[in-house]
Amino acid sequence: MLDYLDGAGVQDLVGMKKNSVLEKAATYDLSLARQNFDETGQTCAVFGHQFYSAQSWTTKCRVIHKAEVVSLPGREPRDNA
């Protein structure tokens, strides 16, 4: 699908499934979100990006991620990356 969109000259934004490579790339931003949460006690999100290519892709694509620590009343904070 991405090859077709690129070939047609379409600039696209698509959602991607998590994987270990992308999660590792978001580790630093998750640590920033955790630090901010520890200082404020409030939910914090940090956005970042990297260039990524699965083995079957012909080119690298820019992938945007969100790393966040979510705080809900009565629950332990949750890390999401």
Distance bins in CASP14 RR format, pairs under 12 A and 6 or more apart:
PFRMAT RR
TARGET T0000
AUTHOR 0000-0000-0000
RMODE 2
METHOD distances of the structure
MODEL  1
1 7 0 0 0 0 0 1 0 0 0 0 0
1 8 0 0 0 0 0 1 0 0 0 0 0
1 10 0 0 0 0 0 1 0 0 0 0 0
1 12 0 0 0 0 1 0 0 0 0 0 0
1 14 1 0 0 1 0 0 0 0 0 0 0
1 15 0 0 0 0 0 1 0 0 0 0 0
1 16 0 0 0 0 0 1 0 0 0 0 0
1 56 0 0 0 0 0 1 0 0 0 0 0
1 57 0 0 0 0 0 1 0 0 0 0 0
1 61 0 0 0 0 0 1 0 0 0 0 0
2 8 0 0 0 0 0 1 0 0 0 0 0
2 9 0 0 0 0 0 1 0 0 0 0 0
2 10 0 0 0 0 1 0 0 0 0 0 0
2 11 0 0 0 0 0 1 0 0 0 0 0
2 12 1 0 0 1 0 0 0 0 0 0 0
2 13 0 0 0 0 0 1 0 0 0 0 0
2 14 1 0 0 1 0 0 0 0 0 0 0
2 15 0 0 0 0 0 1 0 0 0 0 0
2 16 0 0 0 0 0 1 0 0 0 0 0
2 52 0 0 0 0 0 1 0 0 0 0 0
2 53 0 0 0 0 1 0 0 0 0 0 0
2 54 0 0 0 0 1 0 0 0 0 0 0
2 56 0 0 0 0 1 0 0 0 0 0 0
2 57 1 0 0 1 0 0 0 0 0 0 0
2 58 0 0 0 0 1 0 0 0 0 0 0
2 59 0 0 0 0 1 0 0 0 0 0 0
2 60 0 0 0 0 0 1 0 0 0 0 0
2 61 1 0 0 1 0 0 0 0 0 0 0
2 62 0 0 0 0 0 1 0 0 0 0 0
2 63 0 0 0 0 0 1 0 0 0 0 0
3 9 0 0 0 0 0 1 0 0 0 0 0
3 10 0 0 0 0 0 1 0 0 0 0 0
3 12 0 0 0 0 0 1 0 0 0 0 0
3 53 0 0 0 0 0 1 0 0 0 0 0
3 54 0 0 0 0 0 1 0 0 0 0 0
3 56 0 0 0 0 1 0 0 0 0 0 0
3 57 1 0 0 1 0 0 0 0 0 0 0
3 58 1 0 0 1 0 0 0 0 0 0 0
3 59 0 0 0 0 1 0 0 0 0 0 0
3 61 0 0 0 0 0 1 0 0 0 0 0
4 10 0 0 0 0 1 0 0 0 0 0 0
4 12 0 0 0 0 1 0 0 0 0 0 0
4 14 0 0 0 0 0 1 0 0 0 0 0
4 58 0 0 0 0 0 1 0 0 0 0 0
5 11 0 0 0 0 1 0 0 0 0 0 0
5 12 1 0 1 0 0 0 0 0 0 0 0
5 13 0 0 0 0 0 1 0 0 0 0 0
5 14 0 0 0 0 1 0 0 0 0 0 0
5 59 0 0 0 0 0 1 0 0 0 0 0
5 61 0 0 0 0 0 1 0 0 0 0 0
6 12 0 0 0 0 1 0 0 0 0 0 0
6 14 0 0 0 0 0 1 0 0 0 0 0
6 57 0 0 0 0 1 0 0 0 0 0 0
6 58 0 0 0 0 1 0 0 0 0 0 0
6 59 1 0 0 1 0 0 0 0 0 0 0
6 60 0 0 0 0 0 1 0 0 0 0 0
6 61 0 0 0 0 1 0 0 0 0 0 0
7 58 0 0 0 0 0 1 0 0 0 0 0
7 59 0 0 0 0 0 1 0 0 0 0 0
11 61 0 0 0 0 0 1 0 0 0 0 0
11 62 0 0 0 0 0 1 0 0 0 0 0
12 61 0 0 0 0 1 0 0 0 0 0 0
12 62 0 0 0 0 0 1 0 0 0 0 0
13 61 0 0 0 0 0 1 0 0 0 0 0
13 62 0 0 0 0 1 0 0 0 0 0 0
13 63 0 0 0 0 0 1 0 0 0 0 0
13 64 0 0 0 0 1 0 0 0 0 0 0
14 61 0 0 0 0 1 0 0 0 0 0 0
14 62 0 0 0 0 0 1 0 0 0 0 0
14 63 0 0 0 0 1 0 0 0 0 0 0
14 64 0 0 0 0 0 1 0 0 0 0 0
15 22 0 0 0 0 0 1 0 0 0 0 0
15 61 0 0 0 0 0 1 0 0 0 0 0
15 63 0 0 0 0 1 0 0 0 0 0 0
15 64 0 0 0 0 1 0 0 0 0 0 0
15 65 0 0 0 0 0 1 0 0 0 0 0
15 66 0 0 0 0 0 1 0 0 0 0 0
16 22 1 0 0 1 0 0 0 0 0 0 0
16 23 0 0 0 0 0 1 0 0 0 0 0
16 25 0 0 0 0 0 1 0 0 0 0 0
16 50 0 0 0 0 0 1 0 0 0 0 0
16 52 0 0 0 0 1 0 0 0 0 0 0
16 53 0 0 0 0 0 1 0 0 0 0 0
16 54 0 0 0 0 1 0 0 0 0 0 0
16 57 0 0 0 0 0 1 0 0 0 0 0
16 61 0 0 0 0 1 0 0 0 0 0 0
16 62 0 0 0 0 0 1 0 0 0 0 0
16 63 1 0 0 1 0 0 0 0 0 0 0
16 64 0 0 0 0 1 0 0 0 0 0 0
16 65 0 0 0 0 1 0 0 0 0 0 0
16 66 0 0 0 0 0 1 0 0 0 0 0
17 23 0 0 0 0 0 1 0 0 0 0 0
17 54 0 0 0 0 0 1 0 0 0 0 0
17 63 0 0 0 0 0 1 0 0 0 0 0
18 24 0 0 0 0 0 1 0 0 0 0 0
18 25 0 0 0 0 0 1 0 0 0 0 0
18 26 0 0 0 0 1 0 0 0 0 0 0
18 63 0 0 0 0 0 1 0 0 0 0 0
18 65 0 0 0 0 1 0 0 0 0 0 0
18 66 0 0 0 0 0 1 0 0 0 0 0
18 67 0 0 0 0 0 1 0 0 0 0 0
18 80 0 0 0 0 1 0 0 0 0 0 0
18 81 0 0 0 0 1 0 0 0 0 0 0
19 25 0 0 0 0 0 1 0 0 0 0 0
19 26 0 0 0 0 0 1 0 0 0 0 0
19 52 0 0 0 0 1 0 0 0 0 0 0
19 54 0 0 0 0 1 0 0 0 0 0 0
19 55 0 0 0 0 0 1 0 0 0 0 0
19 63 0 0 0 0 0 1 0 0 0 0 0
19 65 0 0 0 0 0 1 0 0 0 0 0
19 81 0 0 0 0 0 1 0 0 0 0 0
20 26 0 0 0 0 0 1 0 0 0 0 0
20 27 0 0 0 0 0 1 0 0 0 0 0
20 52 0 0 0 0 0 1 0 0 0 0 0
20 81 0 0 0 0 0 1 0 0 0 0 0
21 27 0 0 0 0 0 1 0 0 0 0 0
21 50 0 0 0 0 1 0 0 0 0 0 0
21 51 0 0 0 0 0 1 0 0 0 0 0
21 52 1 0 0 1 0 0 0 0 0 0 0
21 53 0 0 0 0 1 0 0 0 0 0 0
21 54 0 0 0 0 1 0 0 0 0 0 0
21 55 0 0 0 0 0 1 0 0 0 0 0
21 63 0 0 0 0 1 0 0 0 0 0 0
21 65 0 0 0 0 0 1 0 0 0 0 0
22 29 0 0 0 0 0 1 0 0 0 0 0
22 30 0 0 0 0 0 1 0 0 0 0 0
22 48 0 0 0 0 0 1 0 0 0 0 0
22 49 0 0 0 0 0 1 0 0 0 0 0
22 50 1 0 0 1 0 0 0 0 0 0 0
22 51 0 0 0 0 0 1 0 0 0 0 0
22 52 1 0 0 1 0 0 0 0 0 0 0
22 53 0 0 0 0 0 1 0 0 0 0 0
22 54 0 0 0 0 0 1 0 0 0 0 0
22 61 0 0 0 0 0 1 0 0 0 0 0
22 63 1 0 0 1 0 0 0 0 0 0 0
22 64 0 0 0 0 0 1 0 0 0 0 0
22 65 1 0 0 1 0 0 0 0 0 0 0
22 66 0 0 0 0 0 1 0 0 0 0 0
22 67 0 0 0 0 0 1 0 0 0 0 0
22 81 0 0 0 0 1 0 0 0 0 0 0
23 29 0 0 0 0 0 1 0 0 0 0 0
23 30 0 0 0 0 1 0 0 0 0 0 0
23 50 0 0 0 0 0 1 0 0 0 0 0
23 52 0 0 0 0 0 1 0 0 0 0 0
23 63 0 0 0 0 0 1 0 0 0 0 0
23 65 0 0 0 0 1 0 0 0 0 0 0
23 67 0 0 0 0 1 0 0 0 0 0 0
23 79 0 0 0 0 0 1 0 0 0 0 0
23 80 0 0 0 0 0 1 0 0 0 0 0
23 81 1 0 1 0 0 0 0 0 0 0 0
24 30 0 0 0 0 0 1 0 0 0 0 0
24 50 0 0 0 0 1 0 0 0 0 0 0
24 52 0 0 0 0 0 1 0 0 0 0 0
24 65 0 0 0 0 0 1 0 0 0 0 0
24 67 0 0 0 0 0 1 0 0 0 0 0
24 81 0 0 0 0 1 0 0 0 0 0 0
25 48 0 0 0 0 1 0 0 0 0 0 0
25 49 0 0 0 0 1 0 0 0 0 0 0
25 50 1 0 1 0 0 0 0 0 0 0 0
25 51 0 0 0 0 1 0 0 0 0 0 0
25 52 1 0 0 1 0 0 0 0 0 0 0
25 62 0 0 0 0 0 1 0 0 0 0 0
25 63 1 0 0 1 0 0 0 0 0 0 0
25 64 0 0 0 0 0 1 0 0 0 0 0
25 65 1 0 0 1 0 0 0 0 0 0 0
25 67 0 0 0 0 1 0 0 0 0 0 0
25 81 0 0 0 0 1 0 0 0 0 0 0
26 32 0 0 0 0 0 1 0 0 0 0 0
26 33 0 0 0 0 1 0 0 0 0 0 0
26 34 0 0 0 0 0 1 0 0 0 0 0
26 45 0 0 0 0 0 1 0 0 0 0 0
26 46 0 0 0 0 1 0 0 0 0 0 0
26 47 0 0 0 0 1 0 0 0 0 0 0
26 48 1 0 0 1 0 0 0 0 0 0 0
26 49 0 0 0 0 1 0 0 0 0 0 0
26 50 0 0 0 0 1 0 0 0 0 0 0
26 52 0 0 0 0 0 1 0 0 0 0 0
26 63 0 0 0 0 1 0 0 0 0 0 0
26 64 0 0 0 0 0 1 0 0 0 0 0
26 65 1 0 1 0 0 0 0 0 0 0 0
26 66 0 0 0 0 1 0 0 0 0 0 0
26 67 1 0 1 0 0 0 0 0 0 0 0
26 68 0 0 0 0 1 0 0 0 0 0 0
26 79 0 0 0 0 0 1 0 0 0 0 0
26 80 0 0 0 0 1 0 0 0 0 0 0
26 81 1 0 1 0 0 0 0 0 0 0 0
27 33 0 0 0 0 0 1 0 0 0 0 0
27 34 0 0 0 0 0 1 0 0 0 0 0
27 46 0 0 0 0 0 1 0 0 0 0 0
27 48 0 0 0 0 0 1 0 0 0 0 0
27 50 0 0 0 0 0 1 0 0 0 0 0
27 65 0 0 0 0 0 1 0 0 0 0 0
27 67 0 0 0 0 1 0 0 0 0 0 0
27 79 0 0 0 0 0 1 0 0 0 0 0
27 81 1 0 0 1 0 0 0 0 0 0 0
28 34 0 0 0 0 0 1 0 0 0 0 0
28 35 0 0 0 0 0 1 0 0 0 0 0
28 46 0 0 0 0 1 0 0 0 0 0 0
28 48 0 0 0 0 1 0 0 0 0 0 0
28 50 0 0 0 0 0 1 0 0 0 0 0
28 65 0 0 0 0 0 1 0 0 0 0 0
28 67 0 0 0 0 1 0 0 0 0 0 0
28 81 0 0 0 0 0 1 0 0 0 0 0
29 35 0 0 0 0 0 1 0 0 0 0 0
29 36 0 0 0 0 0 1 0 0 0 0 0
29 44 0 0 0 0 0 1 0 0 0 0 0
29 45 0 0 0 0 1 0 0 0 0 0 0
29 46 1 0 1 0 0 0 0 0 0 0 0
29 47 1 0 0 1 0 0 0 0 0 0 0
29 48 1 0 1 0 0 0 0 0 0 0 0
29 49 0 0 0 0 1 0 0 0 0 0 0
29 50 0 0 0 0 0 1 0 0 0 0 0
29 64 0 0 0 0 0 1 0 0 0 0 0
29 65 1 0 0 1 0 0 0 0 0 0 0
29 66 0 0 0 0 1 0 0 0 0 0 0
29 67 1 1 0 0 0 0 0 0 0 0 0
29 68 0 0 0 0 1 0 0 0 0 0 0
29 69 0 0 0 0 0 1 0 0 0 0 0
29 79 0 0 0 0 0 1 0 0 0 0 0
29 80 0 0 0 0 0 1 0 0 0 0 0
29 81 1 0 0 1 0 0 0 0 0 0 0
30 36 0 0 0 0 0 1 0 0 0 0 0
30 37 0 0 0 0 0 1 0 0 0 0 0
30 44 0 0 0 0 0 1 0 0 0 0 0
30 45 0 0 0 0 0 1 0 0 0 0 0
30 46 1 0 0 1 0 0 0 0 0 0 0
30 47 0 0 0 0 0 1 0 0 0 0 0
30 48 0 0 0 0 0 1 0 0 0 0 0
30 65 0 0 0 0 1 0 0 0 0 0 0
30 66 0 0 0 0 1 0 0 0 0 0 0
30 67 1 1 0 0 0 0 0 0 0 0 0
30 68 1 0 0 1 0 0 0 0 0 0 0
30 69 1 0 0 1 0 0 0 0 0 0 0
30 70 0 0 0 0 0 1 0 0 0 0 0
30 77 0 0 0 0 0 1 0 0 0 0 0
30 78 0 0 0 0 0 1 0 0 0 0 0
30 79 1 0 1 0 0 0 0 0 0 0 0
30 80 0 0 0 0 1 0 0 0 0 0 0
30 81 1 0 1 0 0 0 0 0 0 0 0
31 37 0 0 0 0 0 1 0 0 0 0 0
31 38 0 0 0 0 0 1 0 0 0 0 0
31 44 0 0 0 0 0 1 0 0 0 0 0
31 46 0 0 0 0 1 0 0 0 0 0 0
31 67 0 0 0 0 1 0 0 0 0 0 0
31 69 0 0 0 0 1 0 0 0 0 0 0
31 79 0 0 0 0 1 0 0 0 0 0 0
31 81 0 0 0 0 1 0 0 0 0 0 0
32 38 0 0 0 0 0 1 0 0 0 0 0
32 39 0 0 0 0 0 1 0 0 0 0 0
32 44 0 0 0 0 1 0 0 0 0 0 0
32 45 0 0 0 0 0 1 0 0 0 0 0
32 46 1 0 1 0 0 0 0 0 0 0 0
32 47 0 0 0 0 0 1 0 0 0 0 0
32 48 0 0 0 0 1 0 0 0 0 0 0
32 66 0 0 0 0 0 1 0 0 0 0 0
32 67 1 0 0 1 0 0 0 0 0 0 0
32 68 0 0 0 0 0 1 0 0 0 0 0
32 69 0 0 0 0 1 0 0 0 0 0 0
32 79 0 0 0 0 0 1 0 0 0 0 0
32 81 0 0 0 0 0 1 0 0 0 0 0
33 39 0 0 0 0 0 1 0 0 0 0 0
33 40 0 0 0 0 0 1 0 0 0 0 0
33 41 0 0 0 0 0 1 0 0 0 0 0
33 42 0 0 0 0 0 1 0 0 0 0 0
33 43 0 0 0 0 1 0 0 0 0 0 0
33 44 1 0 1 0 0 0 0 0 0 0 0
33 45 1 0 0 1 0 0 0 0 0 0 0
33 46 1 0 1 0 0 0 0 0 0 0 0
33 47 0 0 0 0 1 0 0 0 0 0 0
33 48 0 0 0 0 0 1 0 0 0 0 0
33 65 0 0 0 0 0 1 0 0 0 0 0
33 66 0 0 0 0 1 0 0 0 0 0 0
33 67 1 0 1 0 0 0 0 0 0 0 0
33 68 1 0 1 0 0 0 0 0 0 0 0
33 69 1 0 1 0 0 0 0 0 0 0 0
33 70 0 0 0 0 1 0 0 0 0 0 0
33 71 0 0 0 0 0 1 0 0 0 0 0
33 77 0 0 0 0 1 0 0 0 0 0 0
33 78 0 0 0 0 0 1 0 0 0 0 0
33 79 1 0 0 1 0 0 0 0 0 0 0
33 80 0 0 0 0 1 0 0 0 0 0 0
33 81 0 0 0 0 1 0 0 0 0 0 0
34 40 0 0 0 0 0 1 0 0 0 0 0
34 41 0 0 0 0 0 1 0 0 0 0 0
34 43 0 0 0 0 0 1 0 0 0 0 0
34 44 0 0 0 0 1 0 0 0 0 0 0
34 45 0 0 0 0 0 1 0 0 0 0 0
34 46 0 0 0 0 1 0 0 0 0 0 0
34 67 0 0 0 0 1 0 0 0 0 0 0
34 68 0 0 0 0 1 0 0 0 0 0 0
34 69 1 0 1 0 0 0 0 0 0 0 0
34 70 0 0 0 0 0 1 0 0 0 0 0
34 71 0 0 0 0 0 1 0 0 0 0 0
34 77 0 0 0 0 1 0 0 0 0 0 0
34 78 0 0 0 0 0 1 0 0 0 0 0
34 79 1 0 0 1 0 0 0 0 0 0 0
34 80 0 0 0 0 0 1 0 0 0 0 0
34 81 0 0 0 0 0 1 0 0 0 0 0
35 41 0 0 0 0 0 1 0 0 0 0 0
35 44 0 0 0 0 1 0 0 0 0 0 0
35 46 0 0 0 0 1 0 0 0 0 0 0
35 67 0 0 0 0 0 1 0 0 0 0 0
35 69 0 0 0 0 1 0 0 0 0 0 0
35 79 0 0 0 0 0 1 0 0 0 0 0
36 42 0 0 0 0 1 0 0 0 0 0 0
36 43 0 0 0 0 1 0 0 0 0 0 0
36 44 1 0 1 0 0 0 0 0 0 0 0
36 45 0 0 0 0 1 0 0 0 0 0 0
36 46 1 0 0 1 0 0 0 0 0 0 0
36 67 0 0 0 0 0 1 0 0 0 0 0
36 68 0 0 0 0 1 0 0 0 0 0 0
36 69 1 0 0 1 0 0 0 0 0 0 0
36 71 0 0 0 0 0 1 0 0 0 0 0
36 77 0 0 0 0 0 1 0 0 0 0 0
37 43 1 0 0 1 0 0 0 0 0 0 0
37 44 1 0 1 0 0 0 0 0 0 0 0
37 45 0 0 0 0 1 0 0 0 0 0 0
37 46 0 0 0 0 0 1 0 0 0 0 0
37 67 0 0 0 0 0 1 0 0 0 0 0
37 68 0 0 0 0 1 0 0 0 0 0 0
37 69 1 0 1 0 0 0 0 0 0 0 0
37 70 0 0 0 0 1 0 0 0 0 0 0
37 71 1 0 0 1 0 0 0 0 0 0 0
37 76 0 0 0 0 0 1 0 0 0 0 0
37 77 1 0 0 1 0 0 0 0 0 0 0
37 78 0 0 0 0 0 1 0 0 0 0 0
37 79 0 0 0 0 1 0 0 0 0 0 0
37 80 0 0 0 0 0 1 0 0 0 0 0
38 44 0 0 0 0 1 0 0 0 0 0 0
38 69 0 0 0 0 1 0 0 0 0 0 0
38 71 0 0 0 0 0 1 0 0 0 0 0
38 77 0 0 0 0 1 0 0 0 0 0 0
38 79 0 0 0 0 0 1 0 0 0 0 0
39 69 0 0 0 0 0 1 0 0 0 0 0
40 69 0 0 0 0 0 1 0 0 0 0 0
40 71 0 0 0 0 1 0 0 0 0 0 0
40 77 0 0 0 0 0 1 0 0 0 0 0
41 69 0 0 0 0 1 0 0 0 0 0 0
41 70 0 0 0 0 0 1 0 0 0 0 0
41 71 1 0 0 1 0 0 0 0 0 0 0
41 72 0 0 0 0 0 1 0 0 0 0 0
41 73 0 0 0 0 0 1 0 0 0 0 0
41 77 1 0 0 1 0 0 0 0 0 0 0
42 68 0 0 0 0 0 1 0 0 0 0 0
42 69 0 0 0 0 1 0 0 0 0 0 0
42 70 0 0 0 0 1 0 0 0 0 0 0
42 71 1 0 0 1 0 0 0 0 0 0 0
42 72 0 0 0 0 0 1 0 0 0 0 0
42 73 0 0 0 0 0 1 0 0 0 0 0
42 77 0 0 0 0 1 0 0 0 0 0 0
43 66 0 0 0 0 0 1 0 0 0 0 0
43 68 1 0 0 1 0 0 0 0 0 0 0
43 69 1 0 0 1 0 0 0 0 0 0 0
43 70 1 0 1 0 0 0 0 0 0 0 0
43 71 1 0 1 0 0 0 0 0 0 0 0
43 72 0 0 0 0 1 0 0 0 0 0 0
43 73 0 0 0 0 0 1 0 0 0 0 0
43 75 0 0 0 0 0 1 0 0 0 0 0
43 77 0 0 0 0 1 0 0 0 0 0 0
43 78 0 0 0 0 1 0 0 0 0 0 0
43 79 0 0 0 0 0 1 0 0 0 0 0
43 80 0 0 0 0 1 0 0 0 0 0 0
44 66 0 0 0 0 0 1 0 0 0 0 0
44 67 0 0 0 0 1 0 0 0 0 0 0
44 68 1 0 0 1 0 0 0 0 0 0 0
44 69 1 0 1 0 0 0 0 0 0 0 0
44 70 0 0 0 0 1 0 0 0 0 0 0
44 71 0 0 0 0 1 0 0 0 0 0 0
44 77 0 0 0 0 1 0 0 0 0 0 0
44 78 0 0 0 0 0 1 0 0 0 0 0
44 79 0 0 0 0 0 1 0 0 0 0 0
44 80 0 0 0 0 0 1 0 0 0 0 0
45 65 0 0 0 0 0 1 0 0 0 0 0
45 66 1 0 1 0 0 0 0 0 0 0 0
45 67 1 0 0 1 0 0 0 0 0 0 0
45 68 1 1 0 0 0 0 0 0 0 0 0
45 69 0 0 0 0 1 0 0 0 0 0 0
45 70 0 0 0 0 1 0 0 0 0 0 0
45 71 0 0 0 0 0 1 0 0 0 0 0
45 79 0 0 0 0 0 1 0 0 0 0 0
45 80 0 0 0 0 1 0 0 0 0 0 0
45 81 0 0 0 0 0 1 0 0 0 0 0
46 64 0 0 0 0 0 1 0 0 0 0 0
46 65 0 0 0 0 1 0 0 0 0 0 0
46 66 1 0 0 1 0 0 0 0 0 0 0
46 67 1 0 1 0 0 0 0 0 0 0 0
46 68 1 0 0 1 0 0 0 0 0 0 0
46 69 0 0 0 0 1 0 0 0 0 0 0
46 79 0 0 0 0 0 1 0 0 0 0 0
46 80 0 0 0 0 0 1 0 0 0 0 0
46 81 0 0 0 0 1 0 0 0 0 0 0
47 63 0 0 0 0 0 1 0 0 0 0 0
47 64 1 0 0 1 0 0 0 0 0 0 0
47 65 1 0 0 1 0 0 0 0 0 0 0
47 66 1 0 1 0 0 0 0 0 0 0 0
47 67 1 0 0 1 0 0 0 0 0 0 0
47 68 0 0 0 0 1 0 0 0 0 0 0
47 81 0 0 0 0 0 1 0 0 0 0 0
48 62 0 0 0 0 0 1 0 0 0 0 0
48 63 0 0 0 0 1 0 0 0 0 0 0
48 64 1 0 0 1 0 0 0 0 0 0 0
48 65 1 0 1 0 0 0 0 0 0 0 0
48 66 1 0 0 1 0 0 0 0 0 0 0
48 67 1 0 0 1 0 0 0 0 0 0 0
48 68 0 0 0 0 0 1 0 0 0 0 0
48 81 0 0 0 0 0 1 0 0 0 0 0
49 60 0 0 0 0 0 1 0 0 0 0 0
49 61 0 0 0 0 0 1 0 0 0 0 0
49 62 1 0 1 0 0 0 0 0 0 0 0
49 63 1 0 0 1 0 0 0 0 0 0 0
49 64 1 0 1 0 0 0 0 0 0 0 0
49 65 1 0 0 1 0 0 0 0 0 0 0
49 66 0 0 0 0 0 1 0 0 0 0 0
49 67 0 0 0 0 0 1 0 0 0 0 0
50 60 0 0 0 0 1 0 0 0 0 0 0
50 61 0 0 0 0 1 0 0 0 0 0 0
50 62 1 0 0 1 0 0 0 0 0 0 0
50 63 1 0 1 0 0 0 0 0 0 0 0
50 64 0 0 0 0 1 0 0 0 0 0 0
50 65 1 0 0 1 0 0 0 0 0 0 0
50 67 0 0 0 0 0 1 0 0 0 0 0
51 57 0 0 0 0 0 1 0 0 0 0 0
51 59 0 0 0 0 1 0 0 0 0 0 0
51 60 1 0 1 0 0 0 0 0 0 0 0
51 61 1 0 0 1 0 0 0 0 0 0 0
51 62 1 0 1 0 0 0 0 0 0 0 0
51 63 1 0 0 1 0 0 0 0 0 0 0
51 64 0 0 0 0 0 1 0 0 0 0 0
52 59 0 0 0 0 0 1 0 0 0 0 0
52 60 1 0 0 1 0 0 0 0 0 0 0
52 61 1 0 0 1 0 0 0 0 0 0 0
52 62 1 0 0 1 0 0 0 0 0 0 0
52 63 1 0 1 0 0 0 0 0 0 0 0
52 64 0 0 0 0 0 1 0 0 0 0 0
52 65 0 0 0 0 1 0 0 0 0 0 0
53 59 1 0 0 1 0 0 0 0 0 0 0
53 60 1 0 1 0 0 0 0 0 0 0 0
53 61 1 0 0 1 0 0 0 0 0 0 0
53 62 0 0 0 0 0 1 0 0 0 0 0
53 63 0 0 0 0 1 0 0 0 0 0 0
54 60 0 0 0 0 1 0 0 0 0 0 0
54 61 0 0 0 0 1 0 0 0 0 0 0
54 63 0 0 0 0 0 1 0 0 0 0 0
57 63 0 0 0 0 0 1 0 0 0 0 0
65 80 0 0 0 0 0 1 0 0 0 0 0
65 81 1 0 0 1 0 0 0 0 0 0 0
66 79 0 0 0 0 0 1 0 0 0 0 0
66 80 1 0 0 1 0 0 0 0 0 0 0
66 81 1 0 0 1 0 0 0 0 0 0 0
67 78 0 0 0 0 0 1 0 0 0 0 0
67 79 1 0 0 1 0 0 0 0 0 0 0
67 80 1 0 0 1 0 0 0 0 0 0 0
67 81 1 0 1 0 0 0 0 0 0 0 0
68 77 0 0 0 0 1 0 0 0 0 0 0
68 78 0 0 0 0 1 0 0 0 0 0 0
68 79 1 0 0 1 0 0 0 0 0 0 0
68 80 1 0 1 0 0 0 0 0 0 0 0
68 81 1 0 0 1 0 0 0 0 0 0 0
69 75 0 0 0 0 0 1 0 0 0 0 0
69 76 0 0 0 0 0 1 0 0 0 0 0
69 77 1 0 1 0 0 0 0 0 0 0 0
69 78 1 0 0 1 0 0 0 0 0 0 0
69 79 1 0 1 0 0 0 0 0 0 0 0
69 80 1 0 0 1 0 0 0 0 0 0 0
69 81 0 0 0 0 1 0 0 0 0 0 0
70 76 0 0 0 0 0 1 0 0 0 0 0
70 77 1 0 0 1 0 0 0 0 0 0 0
70 78 1 0 1 0 0 0 0 0 0 0 0
70 79 0 0 0 0 1 0 0 0 0 0 0
70 80 1 0 0 1 0 0 0 0 0 0 0
70 81 0 0 0 0 0 1 0 0 0 0 0
71 77 1 0 1 0 0 0 0 0 0 0 0
71 78 0 0 0 0 1 0 0 0 0 0 0
71 79 0 0 0 0 0 1 0 0 0 0 0
71 80 0 0 0 0 0 1 0 0 0 0 0
72 78 1 0 0 1 0 0 0 0 0 0 0
END
